[in-house]
Amino acid sequence: MNSKYLTSFPALLAGLLAILSVFLLTACGSAEPLSAEGETLYVVTTIGQIGDAAKIIGGEHVTVDSLMGPGVDPHLYTASESDVSKLSEADVILYNGLFLEAQMAKVLEQLGERKMAVPVAEKMPADRLLASANFADEHDPHVWFDVELWSIAVEGVRDALINADPVNGADYEANAAAYLGELDELHAYVAEQAGRVPEQQRVLITAHDAFNYFGRAYGFEVLGLQGISTASEASTADVQDLANFIVENEIPAIFVESSVPVRTIEAVQAAVASQGSDVHIGGSLFSDAMGNEGTPEGHYTGMVRHNIDTIVTSLMGG
């Protein structure tokens, strides 16, 4: 397992190893496929984007728990004992992979040896994945910002549910087909809205490099103050370099993220102001986590619509 992030967090690593010990003592064996009528699958996911897909595709046949809620940074998240209990009881575990859940990587690897644990983003063709800007041997894990690419992950969720519960496979197929149709419409909407922004104004500056798939898919230059993982810290030089770019290119707006402390972007805004220029914070984008349950942004489609609407409105001076 790659240990780049773990070695930066010795205390977190110690906690993770302790939790892993609990898992090894309590975990059950491999889950058998559920095929009896009336039984439901217990599905545990890491991020909400995957949990949303599992709920939609699974419908009445599944119960879904997502470990990482609104505002949670998956790069730094460590599994609690209650999380390990949920994971050990799950029939199906769905996670992003590509080292997004960096602090949980060891636990997820161990689970994969004992039961169905599927890294849905790692099912994507390698030639469609972006390299990490920070680490030569890793891919950028933020694949959900290209809606068309994310559809492959949704297909992976569908296939995992069918494999675990073939009795209800026809329902999973039908629900997935309807949801994939919604994602086709969403992809077209994002592309249409992005096209409203003049090409020279399509510059998206955020707290960390979460939007590179978005930039590639919809024609934006993307700059993040921090790297692919929020475990990397922005230096004073990073802040100043980004402020210089904003001033030189007359960027009208920069954006905070719901799962990253706002102070990093506020530091950039202050550095721009020190040069006699002004850049406003165009709004908060959902990057690594979705919004609150019960809101439109608490679903993947609503999250994506919120982001593109916020970006377009702010960059066009709305």
HELIX and SHEET records of a PDB file:
HELIX    1   1 LEU A    6  SER A    8  5                                   3    
HELIX    2   2 PRO A   10  THR A   26  1                                  17    
HELIX    3   3 GLY A   48  GLY A   58  1                                  11    
HELIX    4   4 GLY A   59  HIS A   61  5                                   3    
HELIX    5   5 GLU A   81  GLU A   89  1                                   9    
HELIX    6   6 ALA A  102  MET A  104  5                                   3    
HELIX    7   7 ALA A  105  GLY A  112  1                                   8    
HELIX    8   8 VAL A  120  LYS A  123  5                                   4    
HELIX    9   9 ALA A  126  ARG A  128  5                                   3    
HELIX   10  10 VAL A  143  PHE A  145  5                                   3    
HELIX   11  11 VAL A  147  ALA A  164  1                                  18    
HELIX   12  12 PRO A  166  ASN A  168  5                                   3    
HELIX   13  13 GLY A  169  ALA A  194  1                                  26    
HELIX   14  14 GLU A  199  GLN A  201  5                                   3    
HELIX   15  15 ASN A  212  TYR A  218  1                                   7    
HELIX   16  16 THR A  236  ASN A  249  1                                  14    
HELIX   17  17 ARG A  263  ALA A  273  1                                  11    
HELIX   18  18 PRO A  296  GLY A  298  5                                   3    
HELIX   19  19 TYR A  300  LEU A  315  1                                  16    
SHEET    1   A 4 VAL A  62  MET A  68  0                                        
SHEET    2   A 4 LEU A  41  ILE A  47  1                                        
SHEET    3   A 4 VAL A  92  TYR A  95  1                                        
SHEET    4   A 4 MET A 116  PRO A 119  1                                        
SHEET    1   B 2 VAL A 203  HIS A 208  0                                        
SHEET    2   B 2 GLU A 221  GLN A 226  1                                        
SHEET    1   C 2 ALA A 253  GLU A 257  0                                        
SHEET    2   C 2 HIS A 280  LEU A 285  1                                        
END                                                                             
